[in-house]
Amino acid sequence: MLPRVVAKAFSSFPSDLILFRKFKLIWEGRILTWDVEYMTIQKNKILHHLSFGQALLFS
């Protein structure tokens, strides 16, 4: 069974303009995967949304 480590963090600001950032890091065996998501919300409308991920294989 492979060791699995998961770390998550997010932050938001309670105001009319909400900035939402989420970062997830997963280490499983020799594979490191991370995902980043960023959103800007104002008056229940998403103004910006950015999401990307990456995976690395360690030998």
C-alpha positions, 0 to 999 in steps of 0.5 A, a space after each residue: 500500500 502506498 503512503 498518501 498525504 493530502 494537504 488542502 488550504 483555502 481562504 475567503 474574505 466575507 465582503 461584497 467581493 469574495 476571493 476564493 483560493 484553493 490549493 490541494 497537494 497529494 503525495 502518493 508513492 512517487 507521484 506528486 499532484 497538485 491542483 490550484 483553483 482561484 475564483 472571484 465572486 461578486 453579487 453571486 456572479 463569478 467574475 474570474 475562475 482559474 484552475 490548473 493542475 500538475 503531476 510529477 513522477 519521481 524516479 
